[in-house]
Amino acid sequence: MISVFGRWYRRKFSDPDAAMLLVLILLTTTVLLLWGELIMPVLVAAVIAYLLDWPVTRLVNVGISRTLSCAVVLMGFITITILTLIGLVPIVSKQSVNLIQETPLIWQKAQEWILTLPDKYPDYVQVYQIHQMMEGLNEKLVEVGETLISASFSNIANVAALLVYVILVPLMVFFMLKDKLFFLESISRILPKERRLITQVGHEMNSQIANYIRGKVIEIIIVGVVSCVTFVLMDLRYAILLGVLVGLSVLIPYIGAAVVTIPVAVVAMFQWGISPEFWYLMIAYGIIQALDGNLLVPLLFSEAVSLHPLYIIIAVLVFGGLWGFWGVFFAIPLATLVKAVVTAWSSNPLPEPAPDETA
């Protein structure tokens, strides 16, 4: 067994380029695990810089100086973000408060419906089973409520951290965009000379991450806007709140769509009951999800969708557990990075030694 592992190790890592790639991955992972929270503003700034690099490059190609292009694009991005928050946050906040206030009434009606099940299906559902299930659900709801209250108080203490993001992140984004070539050259000087595989993986991931960030933002906007308009036209209560949730759910492939279906269905059922309006809404919601998964995602992420769904779900669970929101956001490109590294190692074996001509 040891000899088998030894041969595998020599075949894959005797190449100095492969060894340097492994060392770089281990160092990067260690830094993110140990100091990920401290450098999170830098990572957020890098994400935004990736998002804004495309319009900056287009303005530079037109003939505008890079400094002015960076300033114009960044100011436009900040303006659009502020206007969106001013227009969206008050509505979402109000609808969230109203939904929370009506949650006990929704739960009461749900309990009344559940208690009718033993009469409708006496051979399958017993009264004591219903009471046991409801007691367990009530305990879980109390725990969830306590968790939300404690989380709300802890978020108050994060105002200082929010100020760091508001002030420092835009500055870092500006300098990352303005001095992009300088930073790339500095990173190139730090890297070892044995970097053939590092360069191969880096080139592959550089364009892919930039395209992924832009594509994911476009997907969130399209799905969120279409969902909001559909819910408003169908006169669903809390339409804007639920539309925003549907838009944000695309951050988590497969899992997000399944989870956000629950509040949409619960609100629709509470509003209309099991009626034609309820089914019309669910059909419209299903069409939105189908168009997103089968049309929009393939158009925006032609390379990412080549990953097997099981790999994507595992990536969401692993990277989301490690780095929270940003781990979920980058689950697909990180999974693709792992695939690119494995492919680089597999396709670049150490060349066989030349035969001895003197023999």
Residue pairs with C-beta under 8 A, 6 or more apart in sequence:
10 350
11 349
11 350
12 18
12 345
12 349
12 350
13 19
13 22
14 350
15 197
15 348
15 349
15 350
16 194
17 194
17 195
17 196
17 197
17 198
17 348
18 197
18 344
18 345
18 348
18 350
19 194
20 192
20 194
20 195
20 197
20 198
21 195
21 197
21 198
21 201
21 341
21 344
21 345
24 191
24 198
25 341
31 39
32 39
32 322
32 323
33 322
36 43
36 322
36 323
40 326
41 164
41 165
41 168
41 169
41 172
42 172
43 326
44 165
44 169
44 326
45 168
45 169
45 172
45 173
45 176
46 176
47 213
47 326
47 329
48 77
48 169
48 173
49 172
49 173
49 176
49 177
49 180
50 209
50 210
50 213
50 214
51 77
51 210
51 213
51 214
51 217
52 73
52 74
52 77
52 173
52 177
53 177
53 180
53 210
54 210
54 214
55 69
55 73
56 66
56 69
56 70
56 73
56 177
59 68
59 69
59 72
59 73
60 66
60 69
64 72
66 177
66 178
67 178
70 174
70 177
70 178
71 174
73 177
74 170
74 173
74 174
74 177
78 170
88 240
88 244
91 240
91 241
92 240
92 241
92 244
95 238
95 240
95 241
96 241
98 238
99 238
99 241
99 267
102 270
106 266
106 267
106 270
107 141
109 270
110 266
111 134
114 130
114 133
114 134
115 130
117 125
117 130
118 125
118 126
118 127
118 130
176 183
191 198
196 348
197 344
197 345
197 348
200 344
200 348
201 337
201 340
201 341
201 344
204 340
205 333
205 336
205 337
205 340
208 303
208 304
208 333
208 336
209 330
209 333
211 301
212 301
212 304
212 330
212 332
212 333
215 300
215 301
216 250
216 251
216 300
216 329
218 300
219 250
219 292
219 296
219 297
219 300
220 247
220 248
220 250
220 251
221 247
222 296
223 246
223 247
223 249
223 250
223 288
223 292
223 296
224 243
224 244
224 246
224 247
224 248
225 243
225 247
226 288
227 242
227 243
227 246
227 247
227 285
227 288
228 239
228 240
228 243
228 244
228 247
229 243
230 243
230 284
230 285
230 288
231 239
231 240
231 242
231 243
231 281
232 239
232 240
232 243
234 277
234 280
234 281
234 284
236 242
236 267
236 268
236 271
236 281
237 267
237 271
238 267
242 260
242 263
242 264
242 267
245 260
245 263
245 264
246 260
246 264
246 285
246 288
248 256
249 256
249 257
249 259
249 260
250 256
250 257
250 292
251 325
251 328
251 329
252 259
252 316
252 320
252 328
252 331
253 309
253 312
253 313
253 316
253 331
253 332
254 309
254 312
254 313
254 316
255 313
255 316
257 289
257 292
257 293
261 285
264 281
264 282
264 285
265 282
268 277
268 278
268 281
268 282
269 278
272 278
272 281
297 305
298 305
301 332
303 336
304 332
304 333
304 336
307 332
307 335
307 336
307 339
311 335
311 339
312 331
312 332
312 335
314 335
315 331
315 332
315 334
315 335
315 338
316 328
316 331
318 327
319 327
319 328
319 330
319 331
319 334
319 335
320 327
320 328
320 331
321 327
323 330
327 334
